[in-house]
């Protein structure tokens, strides 16, 4: 019988060395192993994998399918050392993932959001959320990458390393104004906690690493104060700041007349996309972007004999 907890640690370590971020799997797989341990089971079975994947009971089909996919990958790894392992078949659950059209923030809306954050009390959360919003907006970091950053800005290369993605520069070279903003935030944080509680760049009111649940609770309040998203079919998200950066960059390239296909690998690197196809999705994310691309295509076709 395989020690599943040890095997899960090894599996995650191997895949991360291959360059996989494993943000979801890194959270979900230990939970699945704990679920099996509570059942007193030492083997992976399709039946128990399905039971675990169905949690919580009100989960969306796409989320259940993602959870089962995490188990399937781990089971493929374990079965080489434990023949009793059952690998859940593909397409066992419905619920193909469909991207939701992002809310694209304007520069003015981002500034208004940051101004709303400055009104939070006490001063540390105000500075933390203003910095978080600005950092994601100018770097395209994922939330997990932003809160995983350590307080070790590399001023020599003017870049920040993402704790969850050590194999890449999280957002490439940072602008001087961004470095100054991070330094200003550091001074606010350090006045509150002269002896650091955590090595994280962004901290909570207790000095610990900022957590997702706090962000998801606070961000809707900031949207309301900023008057953003009212009357929209879906509420804007923090993650849409990342989408907005990508679309703005593509718009700039189209308007400058550059070869966007040649530039896309650069944007993929900045966004941390292992597959450039993920970056191509942004080409259809904005009606404005489609219109600009269409105008460029019309110009090209108009030049043809």
Secondary structure as GFF3:
##gff-version 3
##sequence-region A 1 305
A	DSSP	alpha_helix	4	17	.	.	.	ID=ss1
A	DSSP	alpha_helix	23	39	.	.	.	ID=ss2
A	DSSP	alpha_helix	46	53	.	.	.	ID=ss3
A	DSSP	alpha_helix	61	78	.	.	.	ID=ss4
A	DSSP	alpha_helix	107	118	.	.	.	ID=ss5
A	DSSP	alpha_helix	123	139	.	.	.	ID=ss6
A	DSSP	alpha_helix	143	147	.	.	.	ID=ss7
A	DSSP	beta_strand	161	162	.	.	.	ID=ss8
A	DSSP	beta_strand	165	169	.	.	.	ID=ss9
A	DSSP	alpha_helix	176	192	.	.	.	ID=ss10
A	DSSP	alpha_helix	212	226	.	.	.	ID=ss11
A	DSSP	alpha_helix	240	256	.	.	.	ID=ss12
A	DSSP	alpha_helix	260	271	.	.	.	ID=ss13
A	DSSP	alpha_helix	276	280	.	.	.	ID=ss14
A	DSSP	three_ten_helix	281	284	.	.	.	ID=ss15
A	DSSP	alpha_helix	287	303	.	.	.	ID=ss16
###
